[in-house]
Amino acid sequence: MATAQVEVCTGIAYTNANNLIHVYPNPAKNNFTIELTPTENDQDARVLIYDMTGREIFSSELILNYGQRSMKVINTRDLKNGTFLIKIKIRDNLFYRRIVIVK
């Protein structure tokens, strides 16, 4: 058995993804925010959240407008304490972040 954890995975068009995607506060209690700064060709994104067993527990589309930060506030009321994986898909590029929920 092996465990792998990826912090940031970027495509070639996203050489500095750390400045494009922010998740806060982390750890989160009641809710957390995902902020995206789209590049010129980005039109929409999909946000998915997985528990540590790999089960998808949240999915949402996010419309992106170039030059404007896009925000998605996620309520944590239905989430248990623990670590969750956030996967953000923009075009054919995948970005990963972790969020810890502590109530």
C-alpha positions in Angstrom: 0.0 0.0 0.0 1.3 3.5 -0.8 0.0 7.0 -0.1 0.6 9.9 -2.4 -0.3 13.5 -1.8 -0.1 16.3 -4.4 -0.1 19.9 -3.3 0.0 21.8 -6.6 -0.4 20.3 -10.0 -0.3 22.7 -12.9 -0.4 22.7 -16.7 2.1 24.5 -18.7 -0.2 27.5 -19.1 -0.2 27.9 -15.3 3.4 28.3 -14.3 2.5 30.1 -11.1 -0.7 28.5 -9.9 0.0 29.4 -6.3 -1.0 33.0 -7.2 -4.1 31.9 -9.1 -5.9 29.8 -6.5 -6.4 30.6 -2.8 -8.3 28.5 -0.2 -9.0 30.2 3.2 -9.3 30.0 6.1 -7.5 26.7 6.6 -8.3 25.1 8.9 -11.9 26.1 8.5 -14.8 25.9 10.9 -18.2 27.0 9.4 -17.2 27.7 5.8 -14.2 28.4 3.6 -13.6 30.3 0.4 -12.0 29.3 -2.9 -10.7 32.2 -4.9 -9.6 31.9 -8.5 -7.9 34.5 -10.7 -8.6 33.3 -14.3 -6.2 33.7 -17.1 -7.3 35.2 -20.4 -8.6 31.9 -22.0 -10.4 30.6 -18.9 -14.2 30.6 -19.0 -15.4 28.2 -16.4 -14.1 25.9 -13.8 -15.4 22.9 -11.8 -14.7 22.6 -8.1 -14.8 19.1 -6.6 -14.2 18.1 -3.0 -13.3 14.6 -1.9 -13.0 13.0 1.5 -9.9 11.0 2.3 -11.5 7.7 1.1 -11.8 9.3 -2.4 -15.5 9.8 -2.2 -16.8 12.9 -4.0 -18.8 15.0 -1.5 -19.2 18.3 -3.4 -19.3 19.4 -7.0 -20.0 22.9 -8.5 -19.4 24.9 -11.6 -17.8 28.3 -11.3 -18.1 30.8 -14.1 -14.9 32.7 -14.7 -14.5 36.2 -16.0 -11.0 37.3 -17.1 -9.7 40.2 -15.0 -12.1 39.5 -12.1 -11.5 37.2 -9.1 -14.1 34.5 -8.8 -15.1 33.3 -5.4 -17.0 30.2 -4.1 -17.9 30.0 -0.4 -18.4 26.4 0.8 -20.5 25.8 3.9 -19.0 23.0 6.0 -22.1 22.2 8.1 -22.4 18.7 6.4 -18.7 17.9 6.7 -17.1 16.1 9.6 -13.8 17.1 11.1 -10.9 16.0 9.0 -8.9 16.6 5.9 -10.5 17.0 2.4 -9.0 17.2 -1.1 -10.2 20.1 -3.3 -9.8 19.4 -7.1 -10.2 22.4 -9.4 -10.5 21.7 -13.1 -9.9 24.6 -15.5 -10.0 23.6 -19.1 -7.8 20.5 -19.2 -5.7 21.5 -16.2 -6.1 20.1 -12.7 -5.2 21.9 -9.5 -5.3 20.4 -6.0 -5.5 21.9 -2.6 -6.2 20.5 0.9 -8.6 21.8 3.5 -8.9 20.8 7.1 -12.3 21.1 8.8 -12.3 21.6 12.6 -15.6 22.3 14.4 
